[in-house]
Amino acid sequence: MDFVDYYKVLGVEKSASSEDIKRAYRKLARKHHPDLNPNDKNAKQLFQQINEAHEVLSDPEKRKKYDAYGKDWKHAEEFEKKRSSQRQSSSKGSPFENFSYSGSGENFSDFFSSMFGNQGARQTRQPVAFKGSDHNAELQLNLREVYQTHKQTVTVNGETLSITIPAGIENGQSLKIAEQGGQGSNGGPAGDLYITITIAADPIFKRKGNDLHRNVELDLYTALLGGGILVETMKGKVNLKIKPETQNGTQVKLAGMGMPVYKKDGLFGDLFVKYEIKIPGNLTEKEKELLKELQSLRSH
């Protein structure tokens, strides 16, 4: 198998930070997604390489092994165990003590082949099975979509999957889809697929954990005299009673009208409604006279 330079795949330097890698991955994943490039026969393979590169370089431990062992990074633990065993069993020293890595991955490929699968007449070993690499994808939803549990159909690496989105999932949270990642080697299981949920901002509600916040305009007369208004919530419209002389910025709590708590059926956060008193405009002469009269009464 040819050596693939994951840093070149993502277009970053070896010294790139985790944020640099994340930004590069998101940009390339959107650009080369197979669904957006139906006429490019190489799009699926390139998209898979982008996912594999991100999976390895975004994980500190995997990245460390990759930097040391190249494309044979998955075999790092087996190599270390074997080398330790050889050192302990040989009184003349280990044959691996002067072994060095050139950076291309080819020396290790030959070395692992002889160490694990080609021991000649001295010893015959079965190839070691390894789990495939994990893949990453991103799914964009809106706040109302994650208010209730529902199904979503996604296409990853050219394969269409139906997944369940639990109610109350948060922005940036990931869902694990078992064995939908890269293929295993030597009979090993496939890797897993991790789908990161991105939730777009809602034009009405602002989410803070399990609670929701929203502003509601209140006309001056209702604020002064009291009354009732209809307010939209995620569960539908509710009638709120306004107390007389309600001040601008007053906030009321609607218990249990917030977001559902993730994987806890029947539990919800709260909804906080903040009143914004709207000053009337385009006053008539009669209205101005009445307001002046009111002002005169208040000044005595």
MOBEL-V713475 format. One line per field, one symbol per residue. phi: phi as a letter, one per 20 degrees, with the letter a starting at -180 (. if undefined). psi: psi as a letter, one per 30 degrees, with the letter a starting at -180 (. if undefined). A space follows every 50 residues. Layout:
phi = ???
psi = ???
This chain:
phi = .ffdefffgemcefeffffffffffffffffdfgfecfedfeffffffff ffffgffedgfffffffedmfeffegffffffffffffedfenffdfdfc eeoenfgfgffffffdcbemffaddfgfecffffdcbccecdfffefcfb ecdcdclndecdceeffnfdfnfddedfldefffdlnffffddddeeddf fefdddecmeedcbdcfcfgffffenqbcecfcfdoecedeefgmfefnf ccddfmdefffglcgndcfdddddedfeefdlfeffffffffffffffee
psi = kkkkjfeeefhllfgkleeeeeeeeeeeeeegkeffhfgjffeeeeeeee eeeeeeffjeeeeeeeeegbfgffgeeeeeeeeeeeeefkfglkffegkl kffffeeeeeeeeeeegigafekkkkkkkkklkklklkkkllefegflkl kkkljkhfkkkklkjkkgklkfkkkkjkhgblklkhglllalkjjkkkkl kkfekkkjbflkklkkkkleeeeeflaklkkklfgakljkkkkkhklkfk klkjkggbkkkkhjkfklalkkkkkjkkkklhkleeeeeeeeeeeeeff.
